[in-house]
Amino acid sequence: MQSEAEAKACCADLYQSDMAKLIMGDTLHPGGLGLTNKLGRLMGLRAGDVVADLASARGESAQALGRVFRCSVLGVEFGAQAVRHAAGAAPDSSRARFVRGDAENLPLRSGAFDAAVCECSMSLFINKAQAVAETARLLRPGGKFGLSDVTIEPGALPAELQGDLGQVLCMTSALTAGGYVDLLDAGGFTVTERLDASVEIIKILDEVESKLAAFLAFQKMSGGVTDSRQLERSPELIAKVREMVTAGELGYWLYVGKKRP
Ligand SMILES: C[S@@+](CC[C@H](N)C(=O)[O-])C[C@H]1O[C@@H](n2cnc3c(N)ncnc32)[C@H](O)[C@@H]1O
């Protein structure tokens, strides 16, 4: 059986893969940097705030928050390759820095941060309660925790999405929309904002659908250079995911929690 460290490394590798980039684009969450900035606004981020970005991947969100809100952002990410990429891509003027670390055991000083964000990653953490406790530890009293993530109703994940693809889409161990509120509350945060951004999943599906249709048409025209049998099943999967969003079984929500004194 895979150890926890191996599972985390495997998860990090998956998000550094071309498949993740192809499906999700540069930011590995629905809504891109527009939704990151919306989260920052809901949190009331201010110039000079010291912010942690938990599971910062290639650093796009950390850099955007630094640029837009003029705060200092420290990105923490499990994947070493992603941390190297983020550090290398940050311009000299960037307000973002990056370290390798585990969100469930943060290598950061207690009470040293005004705010923390965690986008599309809590759903992946093996011990979510521990990650929330760690976030509470690093924030000062009154500090804000901005969380955005995939929500799923119990039993809604179809068999064909239970493997790697379901994980890339952050579905396999996502909570319900109310589940994140309970998680934050139990970890010492009062939830002050919650916002349904599920429409952003539909936008990703629209984009993937048109990229895929173009690719399959090209394959047919050119006689096919790669085996596209797997890809030919994708329209069915996309339709299934779309149906789940429409039925309210799958979603993407933003939350802001305020650390209780
Ligand atoms: C879906 S991506 C989201 C990345 C980024 N927050 C964004 O929205 O673009 C999930 C990220 O979580 C990272 N991750 C998973 N478990 C982690 C952990 N325990 N500690 C730190 N990072 C972790 C993965 O390596 C991956 O980069």
Ligand as a Chemical Component Dictionary entry (heavy atoms), coordinates in Angstrom:
data_LIG
# 
_chem_comp.id                   LIG 
_chem_comp.type                 NON-POLYMER 
_chem_comp.pdbx_formal_charge   0 
_chem_comp.three_letter_code    LIG 
# 
loop_
_chem_comp_atom.comp_id 
_chem_comp_atom.atom_id 
_chem_comp_atom.alt_atom_id 
_chem_comp_atom.type_symbol 
_chem_comp_atom.charge 
_chem_comp_atom.model_Cartn_x 
_chem_comp_atom.model_Cartn_y 
_chem_comp_atom.model_Cartn_z 
_chem_comp_atom.pdbx_ordinal 
LIG C1  C1  C 0  -5.495 21.429 -8.089 1  
LIG S1  S1  S 1  -3.885 21.949 -7.718 2  
LIG C2  C2  C 0  -4.235 23.624 -7.219 3  
LIG C3  C3  C 0  -3.023 24.477 -7.244 4  
LIG C4  C4  C 0  -3.215 25.973 -6.979 5  
LIG N1  N1  N 0  -3.699 26.221 -5.639 6  
LIG C5  C5  C 0  -4.136 26.588 -7.997 7  
LIG O1  O1  O 0  -5.304 26.815 -7.671 8  
LIG O2  O2  O -1 -3.686 26.829 -9.128 9  
LIG C6  C6  C 0  -3.514 21.151 -6.208 10 
LIG C7  C7  C 0  -2.101 21.382 -5.702 11 
LIG O3  O3  O 0  -2.046 20.894 -4.339 12 
LIG C8  C8  C 0  -0.747 20.370 -4.128 13 
LIG N2  N2  N 0  -0.803 19.560 -2.904 14 
LIG C9  C9  C 0  -1.527 18.433 -2.701 15 
LIG N3  N3  N 0  -1.357 18.008 -1.427 16 
LIG C10 C10 C 0  -0.535 18.902 -0.809 17 
LIG C11 C11 C 0  -0.033 19.035 0.509  18 
LIG N4  N4  N 0  -0.326 18.149 1.458  19 
LIG N5  N5  N 0  0.762  20.096 0.794  20 
LIG C12 C12 C 0  1.063  21.017 -0.166 21 
LIG N6  N6  N 0  0.628  20.935 -1.437 22 
LIG C13 C13 C 0  -0.176 19.899 -1.755 23 
LIG C14 C14 C 0  -0.495 19.620 -5.425 24 
LIG O4  O4  O 0  0.862  19.321 -5.576 25 
LIG C15 C15 C 0  -1.023 20.635 -6.446 26 
LIG O5  O5  O 0  -0.014 21.548 -6.830 27 
# 
loop_
_chem_comp_bond.comp_id 
_chem_comp_bond.atom_id_1 
_chem_comp_bond.atom_id_2 
_chem_comp_bond.value_order 
_chem_comp_bond.pdbx_ordinal 
LIG C1  S1  SING 1  
LIG S1  C2  SING 2  
LIG S1  C6  SING 3  
LIG C2  C3  SING 4  
LIG C3  C4  SING 5  
LIG C4  N1  SING 6  
LIG C4  C5  SING 7  
LIG C5  O1  DOUB 8  
LIG C5  O2  SING 9  
LIG C6  C7  SING 10 
LIG C7  O3  SING 11 
LIG C7  C15 SING 12 
LIG O3  C8  SING 13 
LIG C8  N2  SING 14 
LIG C8  C14 SING 15 
LIG N2  C9  SING 16 
LIG N2  C13 SING 17 
LIG C9  N3  DOUB 18 
LIG N3  C10 SING 19 
LIG C10 C11 SING 20 
LIG C10 C13 DOUB 21 
LIG C11 N4  SING 22 
LIG C11 N5  DOUB 23 
LIG N5  C12 SING 24 
LIG C12 N6  DOUB 25 
LIG N6  C13 SING 26 
LIG C14 O4  SING 27 
LIG C14 C15 SING 28 
LIG C15 O5  SING 29 
# 
